[in-house]
């Protein structure tokens, strides 16, 4: 693995994970709100919302180190009309900024539900555009057969689906009003207590149901990514000399580790989570949380390894 590409590997994988998580939260909010009311939906998704921003900022910071001189960052966005790279940075910053604004609105419970939903929808659109821009940076280069291939956008969105951060099942918030009086410190402490309050039996049942469906979706997405490799590599094998060289990259012990980790973390353990989540007792939620964290860690490592293979397959035609 060429560590020179590490900043881009981290940025793309982390960025796609954050987008997938935010989109997942949006679907959860719509479904849970329709069935159980807005207040319950907010208590379930709120703990995860506040984790997306710092992780996305980490990915953006990592991407800057690929430029060698981070003072050139602003120059990257100058050619947004023609450059997918410029669009990627714009949509990445926009996704992070809108997500931060949405988190602030949720934290202080201001601006009304409808406006917060508009901000959330814009954030989701910027997130989808970010993943699409990431994929088009590589797909739009016809001189690199391994990149100018349908599998690149498919696998990028596959990563987005596989790496939705698992729901923190033991951190479901229960109703607790902000203190009406007191300074900023008291208000912040009140919000933290509200967010981290133990789940009720009803909230726990909803949370475990959400966890089961998240695990199932991740397993299906991982299976699709694994199948796509068969079609992708076979297509490269039948291509020109550079495509055949790229096909040879997707082999060896490390690639086997990538496929095995993805299969175990997202499919085997994911389906196990699907089976046991609804039987997990609320007073032993740590066990389910640890299992989900293991799934996420395994899938994340698998996608990082897979992204290194993506860059290793950069064989150019005529250059």
Secondary structure, DSSP 8 states (H G I E B T S, - for coil): --GGGHHHHHHHHHHHHHHHHHHHHHHHHHHHHHHH-HHHHHHHHHHHHHHHHHHHHHHHHHHHGGGSSGGGGGGGGGGTTT-HHHHHHHHHHHHHHHHHHHHHHHHHT-SHHHHHHHHHHHHHHHHHHHHHHHHHHHHT-TTBTTTSSHHHHHHHHHHHHHT-----GGG--------SSS-HHHHHHHHHHHHHS---HHHHHHHHHHHHHHHHHHHHHHHHHHHHHHHHHHHHHTS-HHHHHHHHHS-SHHHHHHHHHHIIIIIIHHHHHHHHGGG--GGGHHHHHHHHHHHHHHHHHHHHHHHHHHHHT--BS--
